[in-house]
Amino acid sequence: MKILLVEDDETAAKVLAQELSTHHYTVEITADGQSGLELAQAFHYDLLVLDIILPKLDGISLCRQLRSQGLQIPILLLSAKNSTSDRVKGLEAGADDYLVKPYELSELIARIQALLRRSKSILPTVLTWEKLQLQLDACQVTYSGKVLHLTPKEYGILELFLRNPRRIFSRSAILDQIWPSGEFPQEEAVSTQIKGLRQKLKAVGMMANLIETIYGLGYRLKELPEDSVCQQVSPEVTHSANLNRVNKPEGEAKVKAIMQQIWGKFKESLAAQIVLFEEAIAQLSNGTLDSELRSSMQAEAHRLIGSLGSFGLPEGSEVAREIEQLLCLESLGDNQARQFADLVKQLKQVVQNQPLTTRKTPDVKVASSCLLIVDDDVVLTEQIEREAIAWGFQVEIAIDPTAARKSISSHLPDVIILDLTFPHSTENGLSLLAELVQQSPQIPVLVLTARNELSDRVEVARLGGNVFLEKPINPTEILKIVTQELHRTQKAEAKILIVDDDRHLLAALSTLLTPWGFQIRTLADPQQFWQTLAVSLPDLLILDIEMPGFSGIELCKVVRSDPHWSELPVLFLSSHNDPEIIHQVFAVGADDYVQKPIVAPELIARILNRLERTRILRRFAEIERN
């Protein structure tokens, strides 16, 4: 799978890219938001990881633009900003998750795996073909218990075919899926990798040809012979695979060597940063501080928050964060100067005392709504479109009722702005309004017209129009009314089941979420979970971790193992901040994890975001079935 990492901190980007590459992800790095936007628009990626503070285009604006263009690729935001308003802003821009620097690499990998798993619907953790097993969480391939040592390209090609067993891939399609966009190999490179993969499979005893050539078209996974379909992997093979899954010394040694190289380069660059800090200390001792130097130091301190966290130095990240906050003060007096000198001294000590080790990863917005504008006034529609995109909407424009019907048939909008007069059409807006209300009553329709006769207002009301707006009107005012109407008509869309043995918390959550139109069902006794789940038929499940009888992790396993409930969005609420527990949560199939104490705006944004993504995935599934 291919990941685009947009991060201007070169050190943090290298560390993260190296960690991801050990999990067989293809990683591309770019250092500014504008190039990130262009890459995301031009090439296929399975996931975007974005820093928020970026040159040229910030991460939130980048996220918002991609969502406004209809791209539903999973997006994970990374930032040293840890305020609630920043997290809510990121989620409302359309991000699927938000992680604060410094982060544990194990938690980041777990969140990435969860996003990739949910974006492709629920997939097994092991892909099989005959006696071949590809273990996704361990990034390991075995045949009859024998480990295959594959190149990253060979692994990626094998995973691609096992995930898409009936699809034919041309060589150019495989290049797009597996190779980074910065590489420009010939199509023969695909043939070379497939040949190498076939030879390695043959060397471990696979007699059948796993990948068959479809001449003139490309390659696909060969169908299993009938006598192989029901074969089971023996317990000995499973045991061997589990043993191999634990022992990965060769890979860890390679990672450690690369990390040592990156750390050495980082320490060299850090020395130059320390010189800047010491120059500032000297200036402050004389009662002055150059504004350009202050700005430069703020940027360096901000980058250090992420860089030091990447090397397992959370205390260093906290020192860098304090330096950044100190430099944000309007005035720096003698006390602040002494504090600044102490922080720089602490920073040097943290780095000098750091024994570099590689951390092992255990094996284990509301999103934008679609607005359709039906109006032949090009100038006005362009103004509304620009404003709507800024508000986070996806926008479609139709110049007459005929074009509107065509747009609706291909992509059902969430809200419609409709004019009543179309000089170049034999049809007016009232006939389309009557049709829309009859066929799709759940979609709010706002009439925007220069006609202001009482008879028009009465007819719009009689037909079922939601709002009547008279031209001229400011686009900002239009979008305010659109948003209000959209929120009003979207009430009571989702049912949520909350399982927690803390009855006070259940009452508080019910009070918090009910005004948003959710139907809330609470359960304090996890022993009654299965019966309650069957009766309430929720659209989203919220679980605590520690409960008497059954833990939330056990309940999540039960949900994921049942075909009827396997795609139900699951969100955990817990006071735990132990990376291992958080990793377990994502490993059993959770979609999100929110730490107590609960911050209301962030929780609501995450719930709305998860429900929207589920709706989009279901829509895509329906399109594929049809």
N, C-alpha and C positions, 0 to 999 in steps of 0.2 A: 504494500500500500504506500501511496505517495503523500508526503506531508510538506506543506509550505510553512516555513518558519520565518516570520518577519520580526527581526530583532536587531537593533542598532548597537547593542553591546556585543562586540565581536567575541569576547571570551565566553560569556554566558551562552551565546549561540553555538559556539564550537562544542562546549561541554554537553549541551542538550542534544545537539545533532549526533555526537558520538554515542550517547546513551541510547538514542532512538535507533541508530544504525545497528546496535547489538541486538535489537529486537526485530531486525530485518525490515525496518521501514526505510523507504527511500526519502531522503530529506533534502530539500532545497532551501537555501538561506538567502534572504535579501535584507538590506539594512534600512530601507526607507519605505514609507507607506505607499507612495505613488507607484513604485516598481512592484510592490506587493499586489496592488490593485490590478495592474496590467498583467501580471503573471496569472493571477486567479481568473481573470477574464479570458486569457488566451489558452490556458492549459488545464488538463484534468488533475484535480487533487482530491484526496479522500478526506483531508482535514487541514484546517488553517490554524496555526498557533501564532497569535499576534501580541506583541507588546503594545501598550497603550500610548506611551510617549515615544513618537517616532518622528524623524525628519520628514518634511514635505506634506505628509498626510498622517494624522494620528490614527491609532488603532480603532477607536470608536467610530470615527468618520468613515474609515475604510470598511468596517463591519456594516455600517448603515448603508453605504453605497452598494455593497454586494447584495444585501437583502433587498434593496429597492429595485435591483435589476433581476430579481427572481432567483438568485443562486442560493440553494438550500444546503450547501456544503456545511458540515459541522465546523463551528468556530470556537476556539478556546482563547480567552484573553488572559494575558499575564501582565501584572503591574506591581510596582512597589507601592502604589496607592491603595490603602486599605480602609478607606472610609466607606460607610454604607452608601452614601450618595454616589460614589464612583462605581461601586459594584452594581447598584441598581441601574445607573446610566448605561453601563456596559451590557447588561442583560436586556434592557429595553431597546438597545440598538440592534438586537437580534443575535447576540452571542449565546452559545449553548452552555458555557461554563466560564467561570472567572476564578483565577487562582492568584493569591497575593504572594509576591516575592518577600523574603526568600522562601522557597518551597522545598519540600522533600521530593527528590527525584522519583522515589517509589510512588508517592501520591500522584505526581504529575503523570507518570506512565499509566497508573491505574485509571485516572480520569480520561486519558487519551484512548485507552482500550475500551472504556465504557462508551465514549462518544462514537467510536468507530463501530462498535458492536450494535449500538442502537440505530445508527444511521443505515446500517445494512439489515436492519431487523435483527431478531435474535438468531445468532448462529451458534453452532456447537463449538466447544473449545478444541475439539479434535476433528480434523477432516480426514476421511479414510477412502481408500480405493484398494480393493483386494486386501493384501496384508500390509499395505502402505499406510502410515499414520503421520499426519502433519499436526503437531501439537502447537496451537496458536499461542498459548500463554508462555510456553517454554521456548518457542521459536526453534523447534527441533523436528527433524524428519527421521523416521525409522522404517525399516522394512524387515518384517519377521524379527523384530527386536534389535536389528543391526542399525547403528546410527549412520546416516549419510552426511558427509561433510560437503555441503553445497556452498557455492558462491552466492552472494546476495542476489544476483540477477537470476540464478537458477532457482533459488528459493522463491523469489517473487513470481517467476513464471509458473512454478508448480502450484503455489497458492492461488494464482489467478485462475488456472484451469480447474482446480478442485472446487473453488467457489462458484464457478460458472460451468457446470458439467455439460450443458447442451449447446453452449454458445461457440461459434466459430470466430476465432480471432485472426485477423490478417497480421502480417509482420509489422506493418506501420501502426496498427492498433496496440500491439504488444509494446512497441517502442514508446508510445504515448503513456501507457499504463505503468511501465517499469523503469524506464530511463529518465533521469532528470532532464528538464527542458534545456539546461545549459550544455548538455552533451549532444553531439550530432553524429551518431554512428550510422553506418549504412545498414540496410535491412538484413544484410548477411550476418550482422551481429546476433540477430535473433536466432537464425539457423544454427550458429555456432554454439550459443548457450543451450538450445534445445538438444543439440547433438551431445554436448557434454553431460546434460542431465540424463539422457537416455543411457549413456555409457555407464554412469555411476549407478543407475538403477539396475542395469544388467549385471554389474560387478557384484551386487549384493544378493543376486539370485532371482530378480524379477524377469520372468521369461516373456510375459505379455508386454506389448508396446503400449505404454500408458498414454502417450500423446500421438494421435494419428494425424497424418498430413492430408488435408483436403485440397487436392491439386487445383490451382487457379484461385483459391480462396484463402487458405491459411491453415490453421491448426485447431484442433479441439480435443477434449478429453475423450478417450475411447470408452465405449460402453463396456461394462463388465460382462464377461461370459456368464451365462445363466447359472452354471454350477458354482460360480464364485460369489453370487449375490448374497447367499445366506451363510457364507463362511463367517465364523466368529474368530476373533483373535484369542489365542490361548492365554491362560493365566500366566504361563511362563513369559510370553511375549510382553504382556502388560507389566509384569514385575520388572523385566529388563528395561522397558521404556521408562518406568518410574525411576529406576536407578540412574539411568543416563540423564534423566531430567534434573537430578540433583547435582551431578558432577559436571561442572563447566569450567575447569581450571584454565584451559587453554584460552578461552574467550576472555576470562577475567584478567589474565596476565596481559593480554593484548590491550584491553581497555586501560589497565593501570599504566602501561608504558605510554600510551597516547596521552592519558591524563597528565602524566609527569611532564611531557613535552609542553602541553598547553599551560600547565602551572608555571613552568619555567619562563615562558614568554610573558605570562600575566605578571609575574613578579618584576620583570624588567619594565613593563609599562607602568606598573604601580609605583616604581621608584620615581618616575617622572611626575606622577600625580602627587606623591608626597612632597616633592620639591615645590609644587604649586601651593600646597597647603602651608608649607613652612614659610614661603614668601608672603602669604596672607597673614600669618602669625606676626611676621616682622612688621608689616604695614599696620596691623591693628595695634601693636604695641606703641606705634607713633600716632595713634588716634585717627588713622585714615585707612580706607580700603578701596582700591580701584574698582569701579563698577564692572568693568570688563572681566577682571580677575574673579570677582565675586560670582558673576554669571557662569564663567567657565568652571569654577569649583562646584557650583550647584549641580551642573550637568555631570561632572565626574563623580560626585557623591551619589547622585541618583543611579548611575550605572553600577557603582560598586555595590549597591544594595542587592542587585541581582547576581553580579559576578561572584561575590563572596559566598552567597547562598549556594551557588552552583558547586563550589568546592567544599561544601560541608562546613561552612563557617557562619552559622546563624548569629553568633555574638558579633562577628565582624559586620554583618549586615545591619544589625541594630545600631552599631556605632556609626556606620555610614548614614543611616536614616536620621540619627540625631544631628549629625553634621549638616545634612540637607535642611532639616527643620530650623536649625540655628541660623543658617545663611538666608533663610526666608524672612527673618525678622527685619523690620524696617530700619532699626538702628542697632548698632553693636557697640556697647560700652565696654568698660574695663572688665566687668564680671563676665560678659559674653566672650571677650577675648581670652580670658583665662580658661573658660569652659571649652572654647574651641581648641586651645593648645592641649588641654587634657585629652580631648577626644582624638586628636591626631596622634598623640602619644599612645593611646589605647589601640588605635588602628594599627600602628606599626608593631606593637607587641603581639596582637592577635595573629598577624601575618607571619611574623618571625617564629612564633611558637607552633605554627600549624604543621602537624604531621600528615602529609597527604595520603589519603586512602580512598579507594573507590568504594562507593556505596553500592551494595547489592540490592537489586530489585527483586522482591519475592515473586515466585511464580504465580503466580496467580493471574423581558423585553416584551418585553412583550414582542413577539416576532411581528414583522410588518404585515399589514393587511393589504389586500388588493383593492384598489379603487379604479372603477371604470368611469370615465368621463365621456358622455355622449353629447357632443356639441360641435358645430361646424365653425365656430369662432376660433380661428387658429391662435390669435394673439392671446385671448383669454385662457384657452386650454393650456398653452405653454406656461402662462403665469401660474395657473393652478397646479400644473404638473411639477414645476420647480419647487413650489411651496410644499406640495404633498410629499415629494421625495425627502425634503428637509425634515418633515415630520415622521419619516420612516415608512411611508407607504410605497408599495409597488403600484405603478400606474399604467393603465391601458387607456388608449384614446380611440373613440369611434366617431366618425364625422356624420353618421346618420343611423337610423334604426336598423337598417340592413347590416351595416358593419358591426353594430352592437350585438346583434343576434349571433353573428359569426364568432365574435370574440367570446361571448358567454358560452357558446357550445364547446369551445376549446379550453376555456379556463373560467370557472365560476368565480365571479368577484365577491368580495365581502361587503361592498357598499357601492352605490351607483349615484352619480350626479347626472341629471337628465334635463336637457333643454326641451322646450315644447315646439319650437319652430325650426324647420329645415327647408329653406327656400329651394334647394336643389333636389328635394325628394318629394314624392307624391304622398308621403306619410308624415303625420305629426307625432309629437312625443306622447300624446295621450293614449294612442293605440298601443304603443310599446309599454307604457306604464301599466295598462290593464293586463297585458300579457305577462309582464313580470310579476305582478301581484298574484296572479292566478297560478303561475308555474313555480315561482320561487318566493313564497311569502316571507321567508326568513331573511331575505336580503333587503336592507333598508334602501329606499329610493328617495333622493332629495331632488326636487324640481328646482332648477335654476333658470329663470326666464325673464325677458324684458316685458312680457305680457302681465298686466296687473289688473285685469278685469275681475270683478267679484265672481263672475260665472266661471272663470278659469280656476280660481281658488276652490270654489265649491266642487268643481268636477275632479280636481286633483284629490281633494279630501274624500269624495265619494268613491273614487277608484282605489283608494288605499295608499296614496303617497304619504311618506312620513313627514316631510318638511317642504314648505314652499318658500323659496328665496327669490327676491326681486333684484335683477340687475339694475345699475352696477353695484357690486359689492366687493370689498377687499378680499383677495385670496386667503389671507390669514384668518379672517372671520369665517370664510367658508370652511376651512379645515378645522377650526374650533367646533363648528356645528357638526361637521362630519364625524369627528372623534366622539363628541358627546352622544350622537345618535347611534354610532357603532357600539359604544359601551352599553348604552341603554338596551339595545336589541340583543346584545350578546349575553344578557343575564340568564342565569339558570341553565347554562349550556353544559356544565360539567358536574359530575357527582364525585365526591371525594370521601374515601374511607380513611379515618385516622385511628391507628391502634397504638395506645400508650397507656400504661398503668397509672399515670399521674392524672387523676380526674380534674384537678385544677387546671392543668395545662390543656386538657381536652376542652374544657369550658372556654378557656381563653382563645384557643384556636378557632373554635366554632364562632365565637363572637367576632373575631377578626375577619374570618373568611366569608361568612354569610352575606355581608353587605356587598360583596363582589359578585353576587349572583350564584355562588356555588351551593349545591345541595350537600350538606355536611352530615356524615354518619360517623359517630364516634364509638369506640369500643375499648373498654378498660380491661377486659378479660380475654387474653389471647387464646384461651381454650375454646372460645366461641368463634374463632376467626373464620374457619371454613364455612360454617353456616351463614355467618354475617356477610361474607364475600358473595356467596351465591344469591342471597336475597337482595343486597344493595346494588350489585352490578356497577361498581364504581368505574370512573374514567381515569382515576389516579389513586394510588395507595401511598399513604404516609405511615412510616413505621418508626418506632423507637427501637433501640438495640437491646438494652437489658430490660427484660420483663419476666415475671414469674411464670413458670411452666414452659413457654416457648420464647426464644429470643427472636428479635426482628430478623436476624440473619437466617435463622431456620425457616421463618415464615416466607422470606423472600425466595429461598430455595424451593419451597413447596409451590409457590406461584410460578416460578420459572420452569418447573418440571411438568406443569400441566399445559397441554396444547391450547386449551381455551383461554388461559390467562397469561401465556408466555410473553405477550407483547404489552401487558399492562404497565404503564409508567410507574416506577417505584422510587419514592424519595424518602431518605432517612433523615430523622431529626435525632441528634444525640449530643451529649456534653463531652463525648470522647474526642480527644485530639491526637491520640496515639496513631502514628502512620500505619502500623500493622493492622489495627482494627479498621481504619479507613480503607486500607487495601482489601481486607476481607469483604467489606461492604460492596465495593465495586466488583470484586471477583465473583460474587454470587449473583450479579446481574442488576445491581442498583443503577439508576439513571442519574441520581444526584445525591449530595450529602450536604446538609446544612447543620452547622454546629450551634448548639444552645449556648448562651441565651439567644432567643430568636429575635431577629431584626425584621419587623413587619414588612417594610417595603421590599427588602431583598427576597423574603419568602414568597410574597405574592408574585414578584417578577419571575422567580424561578418556576413557580407553579404554572403561571400563564405561558411561559416560554415552553415548558415541557408539553403542555396540552396542545399548543400550536404545532410543535414539531411532530407530535403523534398524528395530528389531523393531516398534516402535509404528507407523511409517510403512507397513511391509509389512502389518501387521494392518488398518490403515485401507484400504489398497489392496484387500485381499481382500474387505473388507466392501462397498466400492463395486462391485467386480466381481460380487459375489453379489446 
